[in-house]
Amino acid sequence: MSTFNRNTLVKVLEILDSSHAQEALAAAKLASAMVREAGLTWDQVIDDAILPRAAAPSSSPAQEPAQPRTPGAGPFGYRRERELSPHEQFFMVLLSPRTPVDIKRKLRSWEGRVLDGEITPQESADLQFMYQSFVVG
């Protein structure tokens, strides 16, 4: 899956178990966007996850060849030309290994407002700055 980051997808999918419905919904939307922006389908993601590459059956005449896909050029497989929503930026900053722990703690206090779309313009600008600093780099 070229630029698609499977580990990040796993971290996002683990959030689906959250007791906060809005957090789980945001994670589901982010996971779906990650797959879509990488030019993949869920079927491809699941097939690759279940069948190790070495054990994957070789292409037989009965199978259609896989269509070429164009992975995104941005972080986590996102296309650069698409503007990310604040909740997508929020989760990417939160999941980035480059984000310092104190920033992650600060972000946790914003979580409810981000998921409800109630962050201030200054917080939105700060979030975009953090995204550029810790994710895009």
N, C-alpha and C positions, 0 to 999 in steps of 0.2 A: 504494500500500500504506500508506495513512495513517500510523499511528504505528510501523509496522514499519520497522526500520532496515536497509536493504539493505546498506549499507557494513559494518555490524557483522557481518551474516551472511557477507559475503565474507571478512572477517578470520577469522571462526571456521572457515569452510570451508578456508581456506588452511592451518590447523593440521592438517587431515587428511593432509597430506604429511609429517607429523612421523615421524621414525625411531623414536619412542617409541610403542608400540602403545597404551598406556593414555592418553596425551595425545590421540592421534588418536580413540580411542573416546570420550573425554570431549567432544571437539569435535563429534563426530557426534551425540552425545546432546544437547548444547547447541543445535546447529543445528536438530535435530528439534523440540526443545521451543520454540525461538523461533518456528518456523513454526506449530506447533500453537497456541501461546498467542496468536498474532496472528490466529487464526481462519482461517488459510490452509491450503491443501494444497500439496504439493511441485509438483503440476502447475501450480497458479496461479503459484507463484514462478518456475518455469522458463519458462512461457509469457510472463510479463511480462519476464523477462530476455532472451529470444530475440527477441521482437517489440517493437520500440520503440513507444511509445504512438502516435506519429504514423502508423506503418505498420501498426498493428493493424487487422485487418479490422473493419468496422462490423457490428453485430449484424444477422443476416439472419433471415428467418422460420424457416429450418431449424434455427437455433441456439436453444438454450434460454437464457433470460436468466440472468445470473449471480445466484446466491443472495446476498443481503446477508450480510455478515460483520461480526461485532462484534470490532473490534480490542481488544487489551488496553489498559488504561489506565496500566500501569506502564512502567518503563524497557525499552527495546528491544522494546516490544509485549507484555511479560509482563503478566498479570493481577495486580493488586495483592493480591488475596485469597490467592494461592498463595505458600506459603513456598518460597523457592529453596534448592536444595541447596548445600552448601559448594562443590562443584566448579562449579556455575553462577555463584555469586557470585564465585569465584576468577577465572573467565575474563572475566566482565563487568568486574571491577575491573582486570584486566590489559589489557583491550582499550579501556577508557575513555580518551578523550583528556584527561580531567581528572585522571587519576592521575599523580602526580609520578614521575619516572624512578627516584628512589631507592626508592620504594615498590614499583615494578615489579621492581626488582632483588631486593628482599627477598622478594617473592612467588615469584620463580623458584626460590629455595631451598626453598620449601614445596611446590613442584609435585608431586613424587613422593608425599609424604605426603597431600596433598589428594586426588589421584587414587586413592590406595589407601584413602582414608577413615580415615587414621591421624593426623589433626591433633588437637592437644590442645584441651580446652575453652576455654582462654585464646586459642589461635590462632583457634578458631572464632568467639569473640566479637570478636577483632580484625578478622577477615575481614568479619564482619557490619558492624562500625563503618566499615571502609573502603568497603564496598559502599554504605552509607547516605551516606557523605561524598562519594565520587567518582562514583557512578553515579546514585543517586536525587537527591542534592543538595538 
